[in-house]
Amino acid sequence: MPIPSDYKELLKILNRHRVRYLIVGAYAVIHYTEPRYTKDLDIWVEPEIKNAKRVYEALKEFGAPLKDISVADFANKNLVYQIGVEPVRVDIINLQSSLRLRKRK
């Protein structure tokens, strides 16, 4: 399944801002198994203030609507932030407190 250019651009920006994130959902499944149709890209982010600043700045650069959201919101462990509409929607989901990301090997 080809990755939409908006998704590629967002991931490049997240990497440039050194955001700690993990792709989950259908795109993660597609990477390891047979392709299947999906309507969004799910990204888990660590809800730590340092990472929250990176997420906010990356989304700002991407052009995401941030009028009603702050850096502190991205440090909230209960946040689900959505941009775009299906079939090209992005869900930014804060990791649960018991989960931690490790550096890619």
N, C-alpha and C positions, 0 to 999 in steps of 0.2 A: 504494500500500500504506500503510495507516494506521500511524503510529508508536505503539507501546504507551506508555501513560502513565508506566510506570517508566523507560523510555528518556528520555522528555521531561524527567522530573524529574532524572535523573542528569545530563543535558546542561546543564540550568539550573544545577545545583550546580557542575559543572565550570567553567562560565562565571563564576559568582559568585566562585569561588576563583582565577580567571584561569589555569587550567590550560592549558598549550600542548598541544593535541591535534589529531588529524585523524581523521575518520571514514573508515574503509576498508571493503572487503568489499562485501557485497550492498547495504547501504544507500547506499553511495557510488555504486554502479552504478545503483541505482534512480533516484537524483537526475538522472543524465545520460542514461539510456536507458529502455527499457520496464521496468515493474515485474516483479519476480520474487520468489518465496517465499524467505524466509530464516529461520533459527532462532536467530540471534544478532546482536548489535551489536558490531562490531569497532572498537576505538578505539586508535589509536597515540598514545603520549605520549613526549615528549622525556625521556630518562633523565638529566637534570641535577638536582643536589641541590635547587636552588630549586624546580624544577617538581615533583620527587618529593614535597616537603613539601606542595605544593598538592594534588597527586593524593591523598595520604594523608588530608589534612584533608577534602577533598571526599567521598571514599569513606566516611570516618567519619561525616560529616553525613548521607550517604545511608543509612547503616545497614548498610554492607557488613561482612561478618565479617573482622576484621583481627587476630584473636588470634595467628596464626602468621606475621604479615608486619609489616615495619617500613618506615620512610621509606627507609632504605638499600636495601631490596629494590626500590623503585620507581626507584632510580638505577642499578640493575643492567641492563645492556644485553641480558640474556638472559631477562628476565622475561615470562611470560604469566600474568596473574592473571585467574581466571574467577569470576564471581558469577552466581547464578541457575542455572536449568536450561532447556534447550530446551523450548519455542520462544521463551523470553524470557531468554536468557543474554547476559551482557556479557563480552567478552574485552578486557582491558586489556593491550596489547602495547607493549613499549618499542621505540622507533625504533632502527634500526641506526645505528651511529655516523656513517656517511657521509650520513645524511639529516638535514636541518634544516627546521624549520617557519618559514615567513615569516608576517608579519601579513597578515590577510585584507584585500584591497583593497576 
